[in-house]
Amino acid sequence: MEAVSDTDVQFWMAKAMNWGEDLSCSALLDTSRHLCSLRSFLQQVLQGLQQMSSTSEAMKTFPFVGQFLGRLCWNPCVIADERSQRLLLQCLSCLYSAEPLNAVERKANMWIKDMLCHLISEEGSVAHTTVKHAGVTPKRYHSEALQKVVSLMTEEVIKSCDSLPNTARCLNGNIHTMSTACVALVICPEMSPLIGALLKHFMLCGSSCLNQEFIKEINEALISKWLVLEDEAVVNLWCYSPSCLEGAAVSFLESVLSGHETMTQSLDKHVNDSLLPRASAHHCHIFLTVNEIYRNVLTEIDENLAVRALIQVFTACFLQRLTGQKPQDRLPLRAFFPNVTPCLLTPLLTAPSEVPREAWLDHLSWIRSLLQSVTENEEAGEDGRAYQAVFEAWFLLVQCGYWVDTAAELLVLAAPENAKSLLWLLTFFHHPTNRGHQRSQQTAVAREAWTHLRMLFLTRPPPPRHLCAVKELLSSSFSANLVLHLFSNFTVFSHGPVSIITEITDKVLTEAAVKRRALWILALIRCRLNSAATRDDRVYSRLRTLQDTLLQT
């Protein structure tokens, strides 16, 4: 153990005496600056106390310890720091004598009990004294003391924000100093107003210099859910720190992929609650950053339906937020989708709910013709530019996957002469590349699956041979997601009795991994229905039944 030096003892005793119960901004700043070092010193004291055989020996070896710990126990800033408070509790516990040997140890025990009660409860003689003289409990006393300091500092930051348009310079030194003071206390609920004010100051000033450790602590506390900030403050944090924005986007992606409930509950609500769509609509660079993260993930695991679902719902929620803005405040779509062929933006970024149902087929045929022209250029091109254009068109189709879902819905009752363009769109969505002329093979598989599904769901009783054919197609890794996409839409939108539909589902979807993928497709169908112009209760009821069936089995 590293020895506790006399120099350190003198330094920390002087600090404890100077700090006292001072509630000034300068005292809070000085205490905050030294909290990390104070914790290191308390750890040394604790290790020393743990080696003592009795309280008497501890008091003889560390004569300063009682006064030192006592002063720290009444400092609002030190008590607000959970790690410092834990070390104080451990030091006091080490000093306590289970079997006091003399009057000094008995008196020390009484004092230690008072300090422990003061720190962890609202009872005890110290607490009663506080209530008597101040009219508040110790817990409330420390909270209100910290709130008072924070209020003063917040007011100072707000005043500087109000004067920004009328001043030639920003008081960056003060802002950096205040953010430094907050580092050790970020997770304290009382600090939220000051943190929000500091982040707002950056947005108004544009050149505020915040302590980077402060930003790091806020980000970790938010992701760990130890800190709650107002929505505006969170968005300001993302604007200040690209790494915090990236961390939030990746963390949200991980929560969606690992969260079982997101498949059965409203995925669109879950995405909106993340603040990412709203922030993206107001700040183009946030959308571009989040979009690039999801694009990179998609290229690594392009067959993952959960990733596709998140990208699709995020884009839909973002577009809703963007449409809700005043025209004069809204950036053009081209700014958010700079890499996409402009002619694709209007047909794909228009939601199905904005197009009359009787015009869906024509709209989808328009989308298909535009995409097909892009793929034809790829096949004729001799360099990577044509391939890049196909990728960007495909990625936009993934973002606007509600049109692919609409095509899959129409295929349930589509006439054979209308199926071709719809099946091509579905095939391109699941298999955008044409290496080895796979696109024509996939289109053939899609038509075969569609033919079997029509017979399976539209014929009574369902022919067993078509059931076996669909199961076989689903077991093929070559086309499994495409067939599952079609199958899921037939289960929801066909007109057969729900008892027969669930029976078919039980027989066809037998593997847990396939059921999980089907649940993601059903979650997307639910999101699209949530934004539909009208509500079909029969479809909603069937969808809920199918989700329950897959979860139970």
JOURRA-V362666 format. One record per residue. N is the residue number from 0. RES is the residue in three letters. PHI is phi in whole degrees, 0 to 359 (999 if undefined). PSI is psi as a letter, one per 20 degrees, with the letter a starting at -180 (999 if undefined). D_FIRST is the distance of its C-alpha to the first C-alpha in whole Angstrom. Layout:
# JOURRA-V362666
n: (N & N)
res: (RES & RES)
phi: (PHI & PHI)
psi: (PSI & PSI)
d_first: (D_FIRST & D_FIRST)
This chain:
# JOURRA-V362666
n: (0 & 1 & 2 & 3 & 4 & 5 & 6 & 7 & 8 & 9 & 10 & 11 & 12 & 13 & 14 & 15 & 16 & 17 & 18 & 19 & 20 & 21 & 22 & 23 & 24 & 25 & 26 & 27 & 28 & 29 & 30 & 31 & 32 & 33 & 34 & 35 & 36 & 37 & 38 & 39 & 40 & 41 & 42 & 43 & 44 & 45 & 46 & 47 & 48 & 49 & 50 & 51 & 52 & 53 & 54 & 55 & 56 & 57 & 58 & 59 & 60 & 61 & 62 & 63 & 64 & 65 & 66 & 67 & 68 & 69 & 70 & 71 & 72 & 73 & 74 & 75 & 76 & 77 & 78 & 79 & 80 & 81 & 82 & 83 & 84 & 85 & 86 & 87 & 88 & 89 & 90 & 91 & 92 & 93 & 94 & 95 & 96 & 97 & 98 & 99 & 100 & 101 & 102 & 103 & 104 & 105 & 106 & 107 & 108 & 109 & 110 & 111 & 112 & 113 & 114 & 115 & 116 & 117 & 118 & 119 & 120 & 121 & 122 & 123 & 124 & 125 & 126 & 127 & 128 & 129 & 130 & 131 & 132 & 133 & 134 & 135 & 136 & 137 & 138 & 139 & 140 & 141 & 142 & 143 & 144 & 145 & 146 & 147 & 148 & 149 & 150 & 151 & 152 & 153 & 154 & 155 & 156 & 157 & 158 & 159 & 160 & 161 & 162 & 163 & 164 & 165 & 166 & 167 & 168 & 169 & 170 & 171 & 172 & 173 & 174 & 175 & 176 & 177 & 178 & 179 & 180 & 181 & 182 & 183 & 184 & 185 & 186 & 187 & 188 & 189 & 190 & 191 & 192 & 193 & 194 & 195 & 196 & 197 & 198 & 199 & 200 & 201 & 202 & 203 & 204 & 205 & 206 & 207 & 208 & 209 & 210 & 211 & 212 & 213 & 214 & 215 & 216 & 217 & 218 & 219 & 220 & 221 & 222 & 223 & 224 & 225 & 226 & 227 & 228 & 229 & 230 & 231 & 232 & 233 & 234 & 235 & 236 & 237 & 238 & 239 & 240 & 241 & 242 & 243 & 244 & 245 & 246 & 247 & 248 & 249 & 250 & 251 & 252 & 253 & 254 & 255 & 256 & 257 & 258 & 259 & 260 & 261 & 262 & 263 & 264 & 265 & 266 & 267 & 268 & 269 & 270 & 271 & 272 & 273 & 274 & 275 & 276 & 277 & 278 & 279 & 280 & 281 & 282 & 283 & 284 & 285 & 286 & 287 & 288 & 289 & 290 & 291 & 292 & 293 & 294 & 295 & 296 & 297 & 298 & 299 & 300 & 301 & 302 & 303 & 304 & 305 & 306 & 307 & 308 & 309 & 310 & 311 & 312 & 313 & 314 & 315 & 316 & 317 & 318 & 319 & 320 & 321 & 322 & 323 & 324 & 325 & 326 & 327 & 328 & 329 & 330 & 331 & 332 & 333 & 334 & 335 & 336 & 337 & 338 & 339 & 340 & 341 & 342 & 343 & 344 & 345 & 346 & 347 & 348 & 349 & 350 & 351 & 352 & 353 & 354 & 355 & 356 & 357 & 358 & 359 & 360 & 361 & 362 & 363 & 364 & 365 & 366 & 367 & 368 & 369 & 370 & 371 & 372 & 373 & 374 & 375 & 376 & 377 & 378 & 379 & 380 & 381 & 382 & 383 & 384 & 385 & 386 & 387 & 388 & 389 & 390 & 391 & 392 & 393 & 394 & 395 & 396 & 397 & 398 & 399 & 400 & 401 & 402 & 403 & 404 & 405 & 406 & 407 & 408 & 409 & 410 & 411 & 412 & 413 & 414 & 415 & 416 & 417 & 418 & 419 & 420 & 421 & 422 & 423 & 424 & 425 & 426 & 427 & 428 & 429 & 430 & 431 & 432 & 433 & 434 & 435 & 436 & 437 & 438 & 439 & 440 & 441 & 442 & 443 & 444 & 445 & 446 & 447 & 448 & 449 & 450 & 451 & 452 & 453 & 454 & 455 & 456 & 457 & 458 & 459 & 460 & 461 & 462 & 463 & 464 & 465 & 466 & 467 & 468 & 469 & 470 & 471 & 472 & 473 & 474 & 475 & 476 & 477 & 478 & 479 & 480 & 481 & 482 & 483 & 484 & 485 & 486 & 487 & 488 & 489 & 490 & 491 & 492 & 493 & 494 & 495 & 496 & 497 & 498 & 499 & 500 & 501 & 502 & 503 & 504 & 505 & 506 & 507 & 508 & 509 & 510 & 511 & 512 & 513 & 514 & 515 & 516 & 517 & 518 & 519 & 520 & 521 & 522 & 523 & 524 & 525 & 526 & 527 & 528 & 529 & 530 & 531 & 532 & 533 & 534 & 535 & 536 & 537 & 538 & 539 & 540 & 541 & 542 & 543 & 544 & 545 & 546 & 547 & 548 & 549 & 550 & 551 & 552)
res: (MET & GLU & ALA & VAL & SER & ASP & THR & ASP & VAL & GLN & PHE & TRP & MET & ALA & LYS & ALA & MET & ASN & TRP & GLY & GLU & ASP & LEU & SER & CYS & SER & ALA & LEU & LEU & ASP & THR & SER & ARG & HIS & LEU & CYS & SER & LEU & ARG & SER & PHE & LEU & GLN & GLN & VAL & LEU & GLN & GLY & LEU & GLN & GLN & MET & SER & SER & THR & SER & GLU & ALA & MET & LYS & THR & PHE & PRO & PHE & VAL & GLY & GLN & PHE & LEU & GLY & ARG & LEU & CYS & TRP & ASN & PRO & CYS & VAL & ILE & ALA & ASP & GLU & ARG & SER & GLN & ARG & LEU & LEU & LEU & GLN & CYS & LEU & SER & CYS & LEU & TYR & SER & ALA & GLU & PRO & LEU & ASN & ALA & VAL & GLU & ARG & LYS & ALA & ASN & MET & TRP & ILE & LYS & ASP & MET & LEU & CYS & HIS & LEU & ILE & SER & GLU & GLU & GLY & SER & VAL & ALA & HIS & THR & THR & VAL & LYS & HIS & ALA & GLY & VAL & THR & PRO & LYS & ARG & TYR & HIS & SER & GLU & ALA & LEU & GLN & LYS & VAL & VAL & SER & LEU & MET & THR & GLU & GLU & VAL & ILE & LYS & SER & CYS & ASP & SER & LEU & PRO & ASN & THR & ALA & ARG & CYS & LEU & ASN & GLY & ASN & ILE & HIS & THR & MET & SER & THR & ALA & CYS & VAL & ALA & LEU & VAL & ILE & CYS & PRO & GLU & MET & SER & PRO & LEU & ILE & GLY & ALA & LEU & LEU & LYS & HIS & PHE & MET & LEU & CYS & GLY & SER & SER & CYS & LEU & ASN & GLN & GLU & PHE & ILE & LYS & GLU & ILE & ASN & GLU & ALA & LEU & ILE & SER & LYS & TRP & LEU & VAL & LEU & GLU & ASP & GLU & ALA & VAL & VAL & ASN & LEU & TRP & CYS & TYR & SER & PRO & SER & CYS & LEU & GLU & GLY & ALA & ALA & VAL & SER & PHE & LEU & GLU & SER & VAL & LEU & SER & GLY & HIS & GLU & THR & MET & THR & GLN & SER & LEU & ASP & LYS & HIS & VAL & ASN & ASP & SER & LEU & LEU & PRO & ARG & ALA & SER & ALA & HIS & HIS & CYS & HIS & ILE & PHE & LEU & THR & VAL & ASN & GLU & ILE & TYR & ARG & ASN & VAL & LEU & THR & GLU & ILE & ASP & GLU & ASN & LEU & ALA & VAL & ARG & ALA & LEU & ILE & GLN & VAL & PHE & THR & ALA & CYS & PHE & LEU & GLN & ARG & LEU & THR & GLY & GLN & LYS & PRO & GLN & ASP & ARG & LEU & PRO & LEU & ARG & ALA & PHE & PHE & PRO & ASN & VAL & THR & PRO & CYS & LEU & LEU & THR & PRO & LEU & LEU & THR & ALA & PRO & SER & GLU & VAL & PRO & ARG & GLU & ALA & TRP & LEU & ASP & HIS & LEU & SER & TRP & ILE & ARG & SER & LEU & LEU & GLN & SER & VAL & THR & GLU & ASN & GLU & GLU & ALA & GLY & GLU & ASP & GLY & ARG & ALA & TYR & GLN & ALA & VAL & PHE & GLU & ALA & TRP & PHE & LEU & LEU & VAL & GLN & CYS & GLY & TYR & TRP & VAL & ASP & THR & ALA & ALA & GLU & LEU & LEU & VAL & LEU & ALA & ALA & PRO & GLU & ASN & ALA & LYS & SER & LEU & LEU & TRP & LEU & LEU & THR & PHE & PHE & HIS & HIS & PRO & THR & ASN & ARG & GLY & HIS & GLN & ARG & SER & GLN & GLN & THR & ALA & VAL & ALA & ARG & GLU & ALA & TRP & THR & HIS & LEU & ARG & MET & LEU & PHE & LEU & THR & ARG & PRO & PRO & PRO & PRO & ARG & HIS & LEU & CYS & ALA & VAL & LYS & GLU & LEU & LEU & SER & SER & SER & PHE & SER & ALA & ASN & LEU & VAL & LEU & HIS & LEU & PHE & SER & ASN & PHE & THR & VAL & PHE & SER & HIS & GLY & PRO & VAL & SER & ILE & ILE & THR & GLU & ILE & THR & ASP & LYS & VAL & LEU & THR & GLU & ALA & ALA & VAL & LYS & ARG & ARG & ALA & LEU & TRP & ILE & LEU & ALA & LEU & ILE & ARG & CYS & ARG & LEU & ASN & SER & ALA & ALA & THR & ARG & ASP & ASP & ARG & VAL & TYR & SER & ARG & LEU & ARG & THR & LEU & GLN & ASP & THR & LEU & LEU & GLN & THR)
phi: (999 & 289 & 291 & 275 & 280 & 298 & 297 & 296 & 299 & 297 & 298 & 285 & 294 & 297 & 297 & 299 & 289 & 292 & 294 & 50 & 244 & 299 & 253 & 283 & 298 & 295 & 292 & 298 & 298 & 294 & 296 & 298 & 299 & 258 & 298 & 297 & 293 & 297 & 299 & 296 & 292 & 299 & 295 & 297 & 299 & 300 & 298 & 293 & 296 & 295 & 268 & 279 & 272 & 204 & 295 & 299 & 294 & 296 & 290 & 286 & 284 & 237 & 296 & 276 & 295 & 296 & 295 & 296 & 295 & 299 & 294 & 295 & 296 & 252 & 270 & 303 & 291 & 294 & 294 & 291 & 277 & 301 & 291 & 294 & 297 & 297 & 293 & 298 & 298 & 292 & 297 & 296 & 296 & 293 & 282 & 289 & 259 & 295 & 228 & 300 & 265 & 206 & 295 & 297 & 291 & 294 & 293 & 298 & 300 & 297 & 294 & 297 & 301 & 299 & 295 & 296 & 297 & 299 & 280 & 244 & 211 & 246 & 234 & 108 & 294 & 295 & 298 & 296 & 296 & 297 & 300 & 295 & 269 & 249 & 78 & 223 & 281 & 303 & 299 & 290 & 300 & 294 & 296 & 290 & 296 & 293 & 300 & 295 & 296 & 299 & 299 & 297 & 291 & 297 & 299 & 295 & 294 & 298 & 298 & 292 & 295 & 296 & 267 & 303 & 297 & 254 & 239 & 277 & 218 & 256 & 281 & 298 & 299 & 295 & 295 & 297 & 297 & 294 & 295 & 295 & 296 & 274 & 307 & 283 & 242 & 305 & 279 & 285 & 304 & 295 & 276 & 306 & 299 & 291 & 299 & 298 & 293 & 295 & 291 & 294 & 301 & 300 & 297 & 280 & 274 & 83 & 225 & 300 & 255 & 267 & 299 & 293 & 293 & 300 & 297 & 298 & 295 & 299 & 299 & 296 & 293 & 293 & 296 & 277 & 64 & 270 & 228 & 239 & 240 & 295 & 305 & 300 & 293 & 296 & 296 & 297 & 299 & 296 & 291 & 286 & 233 & 302 & 293 & 293 & 297 & 299 & 298 & 294 & 294 & 292 & 298 & 294 & 301 & 296 & 293 & 291 & 292 & 263 & 274 & 294 & 288 & 292 & 281 & 249 & 265 & 285 & 296 & 295 & 294 & 299 & 291 & 297 & 296 & 287 & 74 & 297 & 298 & 293 & 297 & 294 & 293 & 268 & 226 & 302 & 294 & 292 & 299 & 296 & 293 & 298 & 299 & 293 & 298 & 291 & 297 & 295 & 295 & 296 & 292 & 279 & 227 & 291 & 270 & 285 & 291 & 294 & 296 & 299 & 298 & 297 & 299 & 296 & 290 & 302 & 296 & 297 & 295 & 299 & 296 & 298 & 295 & 294 & 296 & 286 & 282 & 293 & 308 & 288 & 265 & 265 & 284 & 293 & 302 & 303 & 293 & 274 & 232 & 288 & 262 & 264 & 305 & 306 & 294 & 276 & 296 & 297 & 294 & 276 & 277 & 279 & 287 & 306 & 293 & 268 & 244 & 304 & 304 & 291 & 259 & 302 & 298 & 296 & 297 & 294 & 294 & 298 & 301 & 297 & 296 & 294 & 293 & 294 & 293 & 294 & 292 & 293 & 293 & 298 & 293 & 271 & 287 & 246 & 229 & 282 & 294 & 294 & 297 & 297 & 296 & 295 & 298 & 296 & 294 & 294 & 297 & 295 & 295 & 296 & 298 & 256 & 299 & 298 & 286 & 292 & 297 & 296 & 298 & 296 & 295 & 295 & 294 & 299 & 238 & 288 & 286 & 307 & 290 & 262 & 285 & 302 & 294 & 292 & 293 & 297 & 297 & 296 & 294 & 298 & 299 & 272 & 218 & 288 & 278 & 235 & 296 & 65 & 55 & 291 & 298 & 292 & 294 & 293 & 298 & 294 & 296 & 299 & 294 & 297 & 298 & 299 & 296 & 295 & 292 & 300 & 291 & 292 & 262 & 252 & 245 & 239 & 285 & 298 & 294 & 302 & 293 & 287 & 298 & 295 & 295 & 295 & 300 & 294 & 295 & 293 & 282 & 273 & 292 & 293 & 215 & 301 & 293 & 298 & 295 & 296 & 300 & 296 & 302 & 299 & 290 & 296 & 296 & 274 & 255 & 288 & 259 & 288 & 301 & 296 & 296 & 289 & 297 & 293 & 295 & 298 & 300 & 299 & 280 & 271 & 265 & 254 & 266 & 299 & 295 & 292 & 299 & 296 & 295 & 297 & 297 & 293 & 295 & 296 & 297 & 291 & 300 & 298 & 298 & 293 & 295 & 298 & 262 & 291 & 293 & 231 & 249 & 255 & 297 & 296 & 293 & 300 & 297 & 295 & 300 & 297 & 297 & 294 & 299 & 297 & 298 & 293 & 290 & 289 & 262)
psi: (p & p & q & o & q & h & g & g & g & g & g & h & g & g & g & h & h & g & g & c & k & p & j & r & h & h & g & g & g & g & g & g & h & j & g & g & h & g & h & g & g & h & h & g & g & g & h & g & h & i & i & q & i & r & h & g & h & g & h & h & h & m & i & i & h & g & h & g & h & g & g & h & i & j & o & h & g & g & h & h & o & g & h & g & h & g & h & g & g & g & g & h & h & h & i & p & o & h & n & p & i & r & h & g & h & g & h & h & g & g & g & g & g & g & g & g & h & h & h & i & a & k & r & r & h & g & g & h & g & g & g & g & h & i & j & q & r & g & g & h & g & h & g & h & g & h & h & g & g & g & g & g & h & g & h & g & g & g & g & h & g & h & i & g & h & j & q & i & q & p & m & h & g & g & g & g & g & g & h & h & h & i & g & i & j & g & i & p & h & i & i & g & g & g & g & g & h & g & h & h & g & g & h & h & g & i & j & p & n & q & p & h & h & g & g & g & g & g & g & h & h & g & h & i & k & i & p & p & q & q & g & h & h & g & h & h & g & h & h & g & o & h & h & g & g & g & g & g & g & g & g & g & g & h & h & g & h & i & o & h & h & i & h & h & a & o & h & h & g & g & g & h & i & i & i & g & g & g & h & h & h & h & o & h & h & g & g & h & g & g & g & h & g & h & g & h & g & h & h & h & m & i & i & o & h & g & g & g & g & g & g & g & h & g & g & g & h & g & h & g & g & g & h & i & q & q & h & h & i & p & q & q & h & h & h & h & m & i & i & q & p & h & i & h & g & g & h & h & i & p & q & h & i & i & p & q & h & i & j & g & g & g & g & h & h & g & g & g & h & g & h & h & h & g & h & h & h & g & h & i & q & i & a & i & h & g & g & h & h & g & g & h & g & g & h & h & h & g & h & l & i & h & h & g & h & g & g & h & g & h & h & g & j & q & q & h & i & i & h & g & h & g & h & g & g & h & g & h & g & h & m & h & q & k & p & k & l & h & g & h & g & h & h & g & g & g & h & g & g & g & g & g & h & g & h & g & i & j & p & p & r & p & p & h & h & h & g & h & g & g & g & g & h & h & i & p & i & h & j & g & h & g & g & h & g & g & g & h & h & h & h & g & i & r & j & r & q & h & h & h & g & h & g & g & g & h & h & g & n & h & q & g & h & g & g & g & h & h & h & h & g & h & h & h & g & g & g & h & h & h & j & q & h & q & p & o & h & g & g & g & g & g & g & g & g & g & g & h & g & h & h & h & 999)
d_first: (0 & 4 & 6 & 9 & 12 & 15 & 17 & 15 & 16 & 20 & 20 & 19 & 21 & 24 & 24 & 24 & 27 & 28 & 28 & 29 & 32 & 33 & 35 & 36 & 36 & 34 & 31 & 31 & 31 & 28 & 26 & 26 & 25 & 22 & 21 & 19 & 17 & 17 & 15 & 12 & 12 & 13 & 10 & 8 & 10 & 10 & 7 & 8 & 11 & 11 & 10 & 13 & 16 & 19 & 19 & 21 & 17 & 16 & 18 & 18 & 15 & 15 & 19 & 19 & 18 & 21 & 23 & 20 & 20 & 24 & 25 & 23 & 25 & 28 & 28 & 30 & 28 & 24 & 26 & 28 & 25 & 24 & 20 & 20 & 22 & 20 & 17 & 19 & 20 & 17 & 16 & 19 & 19 & 16 & 18 & 21 & 23 & 25 & 27 & 27 & 27 & 29 & 31 & 27 & 26 & 29 & 29 & 26 & 26 & 29 & 28 & 25 & 28 & 29 & 27 & 26 & 30 & 30 & 27 & 29 & 32 & 35 & 36 & 35 & 35 & 34 & 35 & 39 & 38 & 38 & 41 & 43 & 42 & 42 & 44 & 41 & 38 & 34 & 34 & 37 & 36 & 33 & 35 & 38 & 36 & 35 & 38 & 40 & 37 & 38 & 41 & 42 & 40 & 42 & 45 & 44 & 44 & 47 & 49 & 48 & 49 & 52 & 53 & 52 & 56 & 57 & 54 & 54 & 50 & 47 & 44 & 42 & 39 & 39 & 39 & 36 & 34 & 35 & 34 & 31 & 30 & 31 & 28 & 26 & 29 & 31 & 31 & 32 & 35 & 36 & 35 & 38 & 41 & 39 & 38 & 42 & 43 & 41 & 42 & 45 & 45 & 44 & 48 & 50 & 49 & 48 & 46 & 43 & 39 & 37 & 33 & 32 & 29 & 31 & 34 & 31 & 30 & 33 & 34 & 32 & 32 & 36 & 36 & 33 & 36 & 33 & 35 & 39 & 41 & 45 & 46 & 47 & 44 & 43 & 46 & 45 & 41 & 43 & 45 & 42 & 40 & 42 & 39 & 38 & 42 & 41 & 38 & 41 & 44 & 42 & 40 & 43 & 45 & 42 & 43 & 46 & 46 & 44 & 45 & 48 & 50 & 50 & 53 & 55 & 54 & 55 & 54 & 55 & 54 & 50 & 51 & 52 & 49 & 47 & 48 & 49 & 53 & 53 & 51 & 52 & 56 & 55 & 53 & 54 & 51 & 49 & 52 & 52 & 48 & 48 & 52 & 50 & 47 & 49 & 52 & 49 & 48 & 52 & 53 & 50 & 51 & 55 & 56 & 53 & 55 & 52 & 51 & 55 & 55 & 52 & 54 & 57 & 56 & 54 & 57 & 59 & 57 & 57 & 60 & 61 & 59 & 60 & 64 & 63 & 63 & 65 & 67 & 67 & 63 & 63 & 62 & 65 & 64 & 64 & 61 & 59 & 60 & 61 & 61 & 64 & 67 & 69 & 72 & 69 & 67 & 70 & 71 & 67 & 66 & 68 & 67 & 70 & 70 & 72 & 74 & 77 & 77 & 80 & 79 & 76 & 78 & 79 & 76 & 74 & 77 & 76 & 73 & 74 & 76 & 74 & 71 & 73 & 75 & 71 & 71 & 74 & 73 & 70 & 72 & 74 & 72 & 71 & 67 & 64 & 65 & 67 & 65 & 62 & 65 & 65 & 61 & 61 & 64 & 63 & 59 & 61 & 63 & 60 & 59 & 62 & 62 & 64 & 67 & 67 & 66 & 70 & 71 & 70 & 71 & 75 & 75 & 75 & 79 & 79 & 83 & 83 & 84 & 81 & 78 & 78 & 77 & 74 & 73 & 73 & 70 & 68 & 68 & 67 & 64 & 63 & 64 & 64 & 65 & 68 & 67 & 69 & 71 & 69 & 70 & 74 & 72 & 70 & 73 & 75 & 72 & 72 & 76 & 76 & 73 & 75 & 78 & 76 & 74 & 78 & 79 & 76 & 76 & 80 & 82 & 82 & 81 & 78 & 80 & 77 & 78 & 76 & 73 & 73 & 73 & 71 & 68 & 69 & 68 & 65 & 64 & 64 & 61 & 64 & 65 & 63 & 62 & 65 & 67 & 64 & 65 & 68 & 68 & 66 & 68 & 71 & 69 & 69 & 72 & 75 & 77 & 77 & 76 & 72 & 73 & 74 & 71 & 68 & 70 & 70 & 67 & 66 & 68 & 67 & 63 & 62 & 58 & 55 & 54 & 58 & 58 & 55 & 56 & 59 & 57 & 56 & 60 & 61 & 58 & 60 & 63 & 62 & 60 & 64 & 66 & 64 & 65 & 68 & 71 & 72 & 71 & 72 & 71 & 72 & 70 & 67 & 68 & 68 & 65 & 63 & 65 & 64 & 60 & 60 & 62 & 59 & 56 & 58 & 59)
